[in-house]
Amino acid sequence: MNRSPHIRGLIALAAVALSLYVALTVPVHLGLDLRGGTQIVLETRPTAAADVDGEATDRTVEVLRGRIDALGVAEPGIARSGSDRIVVELPGLQDPRKAADVLGRTAQLTFHQILGTATNADDAPEPLPKRPREQVMADESGHLLRLRAPSLTGEDVEKAAARFDQQSGAGWHVTVDFRGSGQQGWARLTGEAACHAAGDPARRVAIVLDDKIISSPQVAPSVACRSGISGGSTQITGTFNDSEAKELALLVNGGALPVPVETVEQRTVGPTLGAEAIRASVWAAAIGTALTSLFIIAVYRLMGALATVALACYGLISYAALGATVTLPGLAGFVLAIGMAVDANVLVFERAREEYASRHRPTPRSSLTAGFRRAFSAIADSNITTLIAAGLLFFLASGPVRGFGVTLGIGVLASMLSALVITRALADYTVAHPRLRRRPHLTGIAHTGTVRDRLARTNPNLMRHPRRWLAASAAALVLAASGIAVRGLDLGVEFTGGRLIEYTTSAPVDADRARTALADAGFPRAVVQTSGENQLTVRTHHLSNTQAAAITDTITNLTDRADKIRDEAIGPSLGKELRQGALIALAVALAAQLIYLAARFRWLLGTSAVAALAHDVVILIGIFAWLGKPVDGVFLAALLTVIGYSVNDSVVVFDRIRELGRHDRKTPFTRVANQALLQTLPRTVNTGMGAAFILTALAVLGGDTLTDFALALLIGFAVGTYSSMFTAAPLAIELHKHRT
């Protein structure tokens, strides 16, 4: 008795049951890009006193964690990325200015004895030369003071709190408690100041935050010389309002950062954009999946219906594997992987049809078993190449693109489980039913299909003139390359550095009018684009948060209301790094595919497949150049996905060439390649239709955020399908001729 079907059935049941348990018990957690909020990426910088390493970054994370907790943001997130970067997520925070200021300040708090004024003339252009171990700073009124080296630092502070004293009329102030040796140090510092007469600047104590005097209170007359203020507690007074006092207390409590930090990336997403993305993606997934399912059922009948059930299980498994965390790249990757999940089922069913047609007295069960066995190598190779692309997205990309890589990788693994285990378990039990033995046509594999029947009747020789196909591919390459040369590439802010702010306005705003207004406001190089009826995008060079607020005010003055729905800022150093990373990702992707294909097949076929990949990359980039579409991180994700998909098609064709060549070594290579193309063409058509339904739904219904992504995939999939048949195969034929 064969126990394999029962084992597969148990594995399938366990996977679905576990996924269902996770889906029902783990609450849905929306990513920051869907629920709205701000993400800030900080990079630690070395100083003369401290180098940047993993330990320094970890200490910085802990200091920042205290500051973030005091901001009062619900469910904040902070994590180290690499050895010198920190990713901070602040859900619900739409104005990042305050957060960036609080997180980025080093909060170096010091307490100094004042030696006197630096000049006797208030209008002196330069302060008097300072003596060694002295500093010259301006106090709150702008007078220059000479300060001795710090007597105390923030490390001597136990805690600080903002308080309001209504009885004394002091208003808001900050109470500071010292600890350990800081208590005696504070007593000595105030005791020395108390030895000077009232009104003398030397009777004051300078409290300095980040090289700026924030308060220089005079020691009270009641404090005796050399005695000082005991008890280890003091008050920082000044013209504080409630927010200023609370922020100062927050910074003092947070302590000094071990090393300075700089904001290299900042993304803000409005909650309305997230809600629209969720709604659009759900509709795209629902309609695309429904159309794909109907198509598969129409083509493969009962087996198609079982594949649809397995597709639903795939969605459940993918959702559970992602930990119920839903992000915008995750939604895009999930919708895309639905189309790719169909591919494995199509491969199996087409091979089963071939087996049924070629066997003497076949049965659906034996044909299906042979179909799974013969399709396994093509399924494994094609999915491994996609996993290579997903891995490159994870290791070489960052931010949303990395999240897309994770989702795509999980989707590929889940699709293999769905096709090879769940679909097969369902099919094993179904085809064993006695009625299907009498009515095999109901299974969908007891006939060859419309496409295969027509090819069998006409038997076209597609590879009769391989050089003509190569000439057509070369012409397409020249046209695409000319677009890159003539129009250039509209690199996104991820690759150039800068800031991109997207608004939704209460009424349409003319782009020329907005450009003029921004130029008058001091932003003559701002690039303004409109999308939709009431959406406006402004892209500039690197701006501070204050300058970005000025742009928002300018746009608001042009209409009744302008709501910021997206705000992305990339530092120039990070933009250069991401640009180099994109080029490295493409080069590594092509090299990795070449090595894998050469190992699985041979160098002749591997070289042909990689050349077809390069062909697809250039054409897709060239089309986006002609269309004036942005080449950004999302486009990079689409491009690497197209590479994986294009390899899938080439792998299926070359796998069939390898199989046919093993059985018949006397047939010329050209005829073998042509036969392989004809035999795999039904799979290519049916898989392409399934992916087209999904991507068209994503392009039409996915909203502005996902439209360019889906468009790139649609173009790339069409070009990749063509190149796998009419670029890779003809090139392999020509290389084989020259080799022999």
N, C-alpha and C positions, 0 to 999 in steps of 0.2 A: 504494500500500500504506500502511495506517495504522500508523505506528510507535508511536503512543501506548501501546498495551498492552504492547509490549516495554519501553518506557522505564519505565512503572510497575512492571513486573515486576523490572527491574534495581534500581530504587530500593527496592522492597520487600525484595529479596534482600540488598541492601547494608545496609539498616537492621537486618534480623534478624541478619545475619552479624556486624555490628559489636556489636550488643547481646549476642549470644551470646559473643563474644570477651571483652567486659567482664565478663560474668557468670562466665565460667570462670577469668579471670585475676585479677580484683580480689577480694580476700577480703571477706567480709561484715563490716561494721563496725556493731555494735549501738550505738544511741544510749544516752545515759546513763539514760534512763527505762526501758530494757529490760535493761541489764546491771547496773543498780544503781549508786548513788553519790550525790554531792552536787553541786548546781549553786548557785553563789553569784553574785549580781549586786551589784557594788559601784558606788557613785556618788561621784565626786570632789567635794569641797567647796572653795570658794574661801576664802582666808585674806587677812589684811591684807597679807601679803608676796607672795602669788602668786594670780593669777586662774586659773580653770579654762578651758582651751581644749584643742584637739586635741593640741597639742604636749605640754602638761603631762600629759594622759591617756596619751599614748604613753610618756612617761618613767616614769609610774607602772606601766604594763604591764610594762616591762622590769625594774623593781625587784621587782614581784610574781612575775615569771617565775622569778627566782632563788630567792625564798622557796618557791615551789611545787616547784621541782626538788629542794630540800633536804628537802621533806616525804617524799619517797620514794614518791609515788603513781605507779602505772603509767599511762602514756599520758594525762597531764593535758592540759587544754586551756585556753587563755586568749586572749581576743580582745576588742578594743575594740568597743563598740556605741554609735554616735553619738559625740558630742563629749565626753561626761562619764560614760559607763558602761562597765564592764568585766565581762565574763562569764567566770567561772572554772568549769571542769568538773573534778571529781575523782572518777574512776571507782573504785568499790570502797570509798570512804570513807563509812561509815555514821554516824559521830559528827562533826557539823560544828563542834563547839565549838572544838576546837583549831585547825582550819583558819581559822575565822572570826576567832579571836583573833590568829593569826599574820598573816593577810592584812590585817586592819583596823588593826593598830597602826602608828602613824606611825614608830616606832623612831627618835625624835630623841635621839641619843646625844650627850651633852656631858660635858666634864671641867672641874671647877671647883676653884679654890683656896678652902679653908675659912678664914673670917675669925675664927670663934669661935662660941660658943653664942649663941642669940638671947635666952635668959633664964637667970637664975641659979636660978629656982625651977622644978622639974620639973612642978609642978602648976599653973603659971600658966595661966589660961584663954586668954590672947591672947599671941602673940609680941610682942617689942619692935618698935617701928617700924623698918622697914628703911631704910637709906640708899639714895640713888640708885645704880643699877647693881648693886644687891645683891638676892639672893633668900633667902627663908627656907623651908627644907624640913626634914622629919623624916628622920633617918637610920634605919638598920635596927632600932634599938632604940627608936625613937620620940622621941629627943631632937631638939630644934629647933636647926638650925645655920644660920648666916649664910654665904651663898655669894657669892663674887664672880661677875661676869659670866663666861660660858664662855670658857675659854682655848683649848679644842680642841672639835671637833665630829666627828661620824661621817664627814665628808668627809676627815678626816685619817687615817682608819684604812685600812690596807692589807688586812688580813684578821684573822679571829678563829677560834679553834678550841677546842673543848671537850676537855680532857685530864684524865686521872686520874693523880695522883701518889701512888703507894702507899708509896714509900720515906720521904718526908718526913711522911706522914700528913696532907697538906693536902687530900686527897680530890679531888673534882671542882673544877676551876677553868677559867677561860677565858683563853687566851693571846691578847693583842692586839698586833699589829704595826702600827706607824705608818709613814707614807710622807711623803716630801718634807719640807716645812716642819713637818709634825707631829712629826717626830723631835726637832727642836730645841725645838719648843713643849713637848713632854713633858719634856724635860730641864729647861727653865726652870721649868715648873710644879712638878716634884718638887724642884728645887733651892731654890725659895722656901719650900716646905713644910719642907725639911730644916733650915732656920735656926731652927725652933722646937724647944723641949725635948720630950723623949719624954713622951707622955701628954697633951700640949697638943692640943686639937682642931685647932688650926691646922697641926699637923704631918701631918694627914690630907689626902687628896685625894678629893673627892666625884665619883663616876661616876654620872651621872644618865641614866636612860632614861625618856623620856616624862614629864618633870617629877617623877620619883620616884627617890630615891637608892637604887640597887640595891647599891652597895658604896662604902664610904669607908675604904679601907685606909690604914694609917699608913705613912709612908715609913720604910724600914728604917734602923736606927741607923748602918749602914755607909755610908749616902749622905751626902756632905759638903754643907755649906751652899753654895749657889750653883752647885754642880756638877751635882746632879741625876742622874737615871737616863739614861745614854747608851745608844746601840745601837738605840733606837727600838722597844723591845719591853717589855711589862709583863704582869702577871697580874692578873685580876680574881678575887679570892677571896671566899668567903662560905660560907653553909650551903647550897650547891648539891647537888641530887641529879643523877643523870645526865641526866634529861629537861630539867631547868631549865637546866643548863649548855649542853646542845645547842641548846635553844631560844634562849637568849641569844646564842650564837655565830651561830645562823641569822639572827637579827634584825640583829646588827651587820654581818654579811657582806652581808645584803640591802640595807643602807643605809637612809637616810631616804627616805620617800615625798616627792615634790615637793609634794604637797598631801594633806590628810587624805582618807580614804575612809570611806564609811558603807555598811553592808550594807542594801540596800533590798529584796532578794528572796533567798530561800533555799529550795531544794527538795532533799529527800532521798528517794530511792526505794530500797527494799530489793530485793535480787536475786530474792527469791521472787515479789514482785509483778511484776517484769519477766518472769520465766519464765512466770508464769500468763498475762500479757498476750500473750506470743508464742504460747503454745499455743492460747489462746482465739481470737486473731485468725486464726491459720493454719486452725483448724477452721472458723471462720466464713467465711473466704475460700474454702476448699475446698468446703464444703457449699453455700454460696450460689452460687458459680460453677457447680458441677455442676447445681444445680436450674435456674439461669438458662439454662445451655447446653441442658439437656434440653427446657426450655420453648421456646427459640428453634428447636431442631431440629424439635420437634413441630409448630410453627406454620409454619415456612418450609422444612422438609425439607432439600434439598441446600444451598440458600443459607444456611440456618441452621447446617448443619454447617461450611460455609466460614467463617461469621461466628464460630463457636466457635474454629476454628483461628486466625483473626485476633485473637480475644480473647486467646489464649495468647501470640501475638506481641506484643500490646499490653502484657501483663504483663511480658514480657522487656524490651521497650523502656523501660518505666517504671522498672523495676529498674535498668537500666544508666544511665538519665538521672539517677537520684538518686545515682549514684556508689557504689552498693552500701551506702549508709548507711541503716539501718533504725531508725526511731523509732516510738514509739507513735502520735503523730499521723499519721506517715507510713503506718503500717499501716491506720489508720482511713480516711485519704484514699484509699489504694490500693484498699481493699475497696469504698469508695463509688464510686470512679471506674470500677470494673468494671461496676456497674449503669448508669452514665451512658454508658459506652462502647458499650453495646448500642443506645442511642437512635439514633445515627447510622445503624446498620445497619437498624433498624426503619423509619426514615424512608425510606431508599432502597428497601427491599423493598416497602413499602406503595405508594410512588409507581410502582414497576415493575408491581405488580398492577393499579393503575389504568390504566396505559398499555396493558397486555396486554388488559384488558377493553374499552378504548375504540378500539383499532386494528382495521383491517380486515386479516385474514390476518397477525396478529402473529407474532413469533418471540421466544423468551426473550432472545436477545441484544439485539435492538433495544429491547425493553421495558426491559431492565436498563440499557442505555445511557441511555435517556430518563429512567429513574428516578434515576440518579446526577445527571444534568444538572438536573432539576427540583427535586431535594431539596437541591441544594448551597446555595442561599441560606438556607434554613431551618436547615441544619446549621451554616453559618458564623455566622449571627446568634445562634443559641442557644448555641453554644460561646463566642462572644465575650462574651456577657453573663455566662457562668460565669467566664470569665477576668477580667472586671471584678471580680467578687466575690472571686476568688482574689488578685488584685492588692491589693484593699483589705485583705484579711487580712494580706498581707505588709507593706504600708506602714503600716497603722494599728494592727495588733495586735503582740503580743510573745510571746516564749517558745514554748510548744507550739502556740499558735494560729497563730503565724507559720509554724511548720513545717508545719502542716496546709495553710496557704495555698499554700506551695511545692509540696507533693505534689499538691494538687488542680490547680494550674496545669499541672504537668508531665503529670498524668493526662489533662487535657483535650486538650493538644497531642498526646499519644501516641494518644488515642482517635481524633482526627481523622486522624492518619497511618494508624492501623489500619483505619478504615472507608473512607477515600477512596482509599487507595493499596493496602494489603495485601488487603483484602476485594475490591476491584475487580480487582486483578491476578489473584487466584485465580478470581473469577467470570468474568472475560474468557476465560481459558483453558478453564474448565469448560463454559460454555454454548456454546462453539464446537464441542464434540464432536458428531459426527453422531447418536449415539444420543439425545441430549437433544432434537434437532430432531424426532425421531419420538415421543419421550415427554416432552413439555414439562411434564407434571404433576409429574414428579420434581423439577423445579427449585424448586417452592414458590411460584412467581410466576405460574403459569398458571391460577390460580383466585383469586377475590376474598377468600376467607376467611369464617369463620363470622360474625364481628361485622359485616362489611360487607354480607354477604348479608341478614342480619336487618334491618339499617337500610334496605337497598334495598326490602325487602318492606313494611316499616311506614312508612317515610318520615316520621318524627315531626317535628312543628314545635316544636322545643325553645324557640325564641325567640318564641313566640306571645304570651307575657305576660312580657316582660323585667323588669317592675317586681316581679313576684312573686319572681323570683330575687334581685333586689336587696334586697327586704324580708327574705328568709331570711338573706342575708349580713349585713344590718344587725342582725338579731336575734342572730346568732352574735357579732358585734362587741360588742354590749351585754353579752352573757353573759360574754365573755372580759374585757372592761373591768371588769365588776363583780368578777371574781376578783382582778384587780390591786388594786382599791380595797378590797375586803373582807379578803382574805388577805394582801395585800402581796407583795413580792418577796423571796425568800430569796437575797440577793446573796452570792456566794462571796467568799472572802478576797481574791481578785484585785481586787475592786472596792471592798471595805470596808477592806482592810488587816487584819492579824491573823495568826493562826497556826492551821493545821489539821494535826492529827497523827492518823494512822490506825494502829491496832494489830490484830494477829491474836493471839488469846488461846488458851491451852490448854483453857479451859473457858468456857462462856457467862458473860458478866458483865451483871448487871442495870443498865440505864441509870440508874435512880433511885439505886441504891446508889453508882454511880460519881459521880454529881453530888454526893451528900452527902459522899463522901470528898474530892472535889476542893474543895468549899466549905470543909471543915475544914482543908484544906492551904493555904488562902489564895486559892482561885480560884473565888469564888462565882458569877461570870458565865460560867463555862465551859458551853458547849453540848455535850451528850453525845448521840450517836445510835448505834444499833446497826444493823448490816447483815449479813445472812447469819446463820450460827450463832455464829461466833466472831470477829466483826469489830466493832471499836469505833472511833468517830471522835470526837475532841475538838476543838472549835473555840473559840478565845478571842480576846481582843484581843491587841495586839502583846506578845510575850514575848521575854525574852532566852533564850539557849541554856541558861543555868543554871536559869531558871524552867521551861523545857520539860523539862529533865532531872528536875525535881521532879515534874512531871505524870506522866512515865513511871514514876518510882518509885511514885507513888500508885496508878497503874493496875496495876503489877506486884504490889503488895501485895494486890490483890483477887483474884488468881488465881495459879496456879503459875508461869506464864510469859506475858509480853506482849512480842511482837516488833514493833518499829516498822517498818512497811512503807512508810509515806509521811509526809513531814514538809514542809510548805510554810509559809513565812513571807513575808509581804508587808508592807513598810513603809507607814505611813499616807499618805505623800506619793505613793508609787507607786500605791497603791490608788486615790487620787483621780485620778491621771493616767490609769490604765487605765479608770476609770469614765467619765471625760470622753472618752477615746479610743473607747470602745464607742459612746457616743452620736454622736460624730462619724462613726464608721464607718458606722452605720446611715443617718445623714443623707446622707453622701456616696454611699453605695450607691444610695439611692433617686434622688438627683439625677443620678448617673452613668447609671443605667439610663434615666431619663427623657430625658436628652440624647441617648443613643445611639438609643433607640427612636424619638424624634422625628425624628432625622436619617435613620434607615433607613425609617421609615414616614411618619407625620405626627403632628402634635400630638394629634389626637383619639385615635388608637390608643395613642400613647405615654402620654398621661395616664391612659387606662383601664388599661393594664398596670401602671403605677406605683401607681395606686389599689388594684389587686388585690394588689400586693406589700405595701402598708401594711396591708391587710386580713389578709394571711397573718401578718405580723409580730405584730400585736396579738393575733390568735387564738392563735398558738403561745405567746407570752409569758403570755397569760391562762390557757391550759391548764396550763402549768407552775406558775403561781401557785395554781390550784385544787388541783393535785396536791402542792404543797409541795416541788417539786423545786428544787434550787439553780440559780440563774442565774449562771453563772460563765464563764470563758474558753472552756471546751469548748462550752457552750451558745451562746456568741457565734459560734463557728465553725460550729455547726450552723445557726444562724439565717441567717448570711450565705450559707451553701450553699443553704438553702431559697430564699432570694431569687433566686439564680442559677437554680435548678431551676424555680421558678415562672415566671420570665421565659422559660425554654425553652419551656414549654407555651404561654404567651401568644404567643410569637414564631411558633410553628408555626401557630397558629390565624390570627394576623393576616397571616402570609405568604400563607396560602391566601385570606384575604379580599382581600388586595391583588391576587393573581393572578386570582381570579374577577372582581373589579371591573374589571380591565383588559380582559378579554375580553367582558364584558357590562355596559356602563355604564347600561343602561336598567332593569335589575332593581333593585327597592327594596333598600336597604341591609340591612333586616331579613332578607329572604330570602337575600341573599348571605351574611350572617353565619351563618344557620342552615345553609345548605349547606356552608359552610366547617367548621362544627362536626361535621356528619355525616361529611364526608370525612376529617377528621383524627382522629375518635374511635377508629378501630381502632389507629392509631399510639399514641394516648394510653393505651389499655387495655394494649397489649402492652408498651410501655415501662414503664408503672407496675407491671406484673406482674414484669418483670425486676428493677426496683429493689426491689420488695417482697421478693423472695426473698433478695437480698443483705442488706438491712437487717434483716429478721426473723432471719436467721442471726446477724447481728452483735448484735442485741438479746438473743437467747436464749443464744448461746454466747460473746459477747464479754467476759463477766466484768463485775464491778461498775464497772470503770474506763470501759468503753465502752457500758454499758447505757443511761445517760441520753442519751448522744450519739446512739445509734441510735434511741432512743425519740423524741427531738426531730425527727430526720430523718423517721421514719415518719409522725409527726403532720403535720410540715410538708409532706411530699410529698403526703399525702392532701389537705390543705387547699389546697395549691398547684394540684393537679390540678383540684379543684373550682372554685377561683377563676378559673383561666384560661378555663374554659368558661362558668361561670354567674355570674361577677362581672365579669370584664373585658369579655366580649362583650356582656352586657346593658347595661353602663355605656356602652360605645361606641355602642350603638344609641340610648340615651337622649340622649347628647351630640350624636349626629348629627341627631336630631329637633329639638333646640333650635337647632342651628346652621342648619338649613334652614328 
